[in-house]
């Protein structure tokens, strides 16, 4: 997110979010809408800063 240093993984097809350190699986996920809404942000891709694919922090 632009104002935070969080690193998340987002599925471009279904807007599923996995937090840093979570295994990408159907069992552990959050949807983009409530994740961004929890920080007072609209669920827009423009509120995210893309990293290079496969980039690690």
Backbone as a ProteinNet text record, in pm:
[ID]
protein_1_A
[PRIMARY]
XXXXXXXXXXXXXXXXXXXXXXXXXXXXXXXXXXXXXXXXXXXXXXXXXXXXXXXXX
[TERTIARY]
84.7	0	89.9	47.3	131	175.9	89.9	124.3	182.8	189	238.2	353.4	429.8	542.8	507.7	379.9	338.3	370.7	412.1	430	323.5	241.8	136	143.2	84.6	69.4	-77.4	-107.5	-246.5	-266.2	-368.9	-405.6	-473.5	-419	-474.1	-609.6	-641.5	-768.3	-883.5	-856.8	-967	-952.4	-846.3	-822.3	-806.6	-754.9	-723.7	-589.2	-578	-456.3	-397.6	-266.9	-192.7	-92.3	-89.1	3	143.3	241.2	380.6	400	463.6	489.6	382.6	265.3	161.4	189.6	158.7	168	49.8	78	-28.5	-107.7	-228	-314.4	-458.3	-553.6	-693.5	-730.3	-653.2	-686.1	-649	-551.2	-503.9	-507.5	-609.4	-619.7	-715.7	-712.3	-803.6	-843.2	-960.2	-999.3	-946.1	-914.1	-856.9	-950.9	-1080.7	-1175.8	-1169.9	-1191.8	-1188.1	-1047.5	-944.2	-807.2	-781.7	-807.5	-783.3	-883.4	-1006.9	-1108.4	-1069.7	-1001.7	-955.6	-856	-794.9	-701.4	-762.2	-894.7	-962.2	-938	-898.5	-869.4	-975.3	-999.9	-1088.2	-1013.3	-1084.2	-1017.8	-980.2	-882.8	-837	-692.2	-659.8	-521.5	-428.3	-478.3	-393.5	-347.4	-408.1	-363.1	-248.9	-206.8	-97.9	23.2	139.7	263.6	315.7	318.7	364.9	515.4	554.8	695.6	719	843	871.4	822.4	773.5	727.3	842.8	813.9	914.5	1011.2	996.2	1088.4	1065.6	1170.1	1164.4	1213.2	1155.3	1197	1301.8
-116.1	0	123.2	225.3	343.7	406.1	414.5	481.5	388.5	261.1	163.9	85.2	20.8	-58.9	-207.5	-240.7	-380.3	-437.6	-562	-633.6	-742.4	-738.9	-837.3	-896.1	-1012.2	-1073.8	-1064.9	-1021.3	-1007.4	-1083.5	-1165.6	-1235.3	-1135	-1116.6	-1019.6	-1062.7	-1189.2	-1238.8	-1229.6	-1257.7	-1263.4	-1166.5	-1084.8	-985.6	-1047.2	-1167.9	-1230.4	-1178.2	-1152	-1097.2	-1198.9	-1217.5	-1295.4	-1201.5	-1199.9	-1113.6	-1170.7	-1083.8	-1127	-1238.3	-1346.4	-1459.9	-1568.1	-1537.3	-1638.9	-1723.8	-1851	-1940.2	-1912.3	-1901.3	-1878.8	-2008.2	-2005.3	-2122.7	-2076.9	-2161.6	-2125.3	-2113.5	-2175.1	-2175	-2044	-1970.8	-1848.6	-1733.2	-1651.2	-1537.3	-1433.5	-1316.4	-1206.4	-1148.7	-1092.4	-1025.6	-882	-830.5	-696.4	-589	-598.8	-496.2	-472.6	-575.5	-550.6	-517.6	-569.8	-538.5	-388.8	-332	-189.1	-104	-148	-73.5	-62.6	-164.3	-162.6	-51.4	2.3	113.9	244.2	241.8	361.4	390.9	289.4	306.5	238.3	294.3	228.3	111.4	5	-113.5	-92	-6.4	26.2	-17.2	-68.8	-108.3	11.7	131.9	251.3	280.4	216.8	231.5	136.6	55.3	-40.3	-0.1	-37.7	-15.2	-151.1	-178.3	-310.6	-326.6	-445.4	-484.5	-570	-590.6	-681	-819.4	-890.7	-1027.7	-1109.7	-1179.4	-1264.8	-1188.7	-1057.7	-978.5	-1009.5	-1017.4	-1040	-915.1	-888.7	-771.5	-809.7
0	0	0	-65	-82.3	50.1	149.4	275	380.7	352.5	449.8	388.9	472.6	425	415.5	429.5	421.1	283.3	281.7	155.6	153.2	49.7	35	-105.6	-121	-253.4	-288.3	-411.3	-453.7	-583.7	-588.5	-711	-802.5	-920.8	-1015.2	-1070.4	-1062.2	-1116.6	-1016.7	-889.1	-792.9	-675.5	-673.3	-567.7	-429	-423.1	-295.5	-247.6	-117.9	-58.2	38.8	29.9	128.7	192.6	323.1	394.3	389	406.4	405.1	506.8	464.4	551.6	545.7	489	475.5	353.2	364.8	250.7	158.2	29.6	-67.7	-81.5	-25.9	-29.9	-10.5	-46.5	-25.6	122.3	209.1	351.8	422.1	370.5	436.7	337.5	350.3	259.5	314.7	254.4	281.6	147.1	136	12.8	13.6	-103.2	-116.1	-61.8	-89.2	-44.6	106.3	188.7	333.2	384.5	319.6	362.2	349.3	232.1	212.1	290	298.6	374.6	521.2	573.1	711.7	739.6	636.3	649.9	597.4	573.5	525.3	378.4	302.1	159.4	75.1	-41.6	-136.8	-199.3	-233.7	-291.4	-438.2	-459.9	-594.6	-611.1	-729.2	-757.3	-747.4	-769.9	-762.3	-619.9	-519.9	-381.8	-347.3	-443.5	-422.4	-505	-458.6	-531.7	-574.6	-704.2	-749.1	-732.1	-691.1	-690.5	-813.9	-848.1	-959.3	-922.1	-1020.8	-996.2	-939.4	-829.8	-768.5	-680.5	-668.6	-586.1	-439.1	-364.6	-220.9	-151.3	-37.6	40.4	139.4
[MASK]
+++++++++++++++++++++++++++++++++++++++++++++++++++++++++

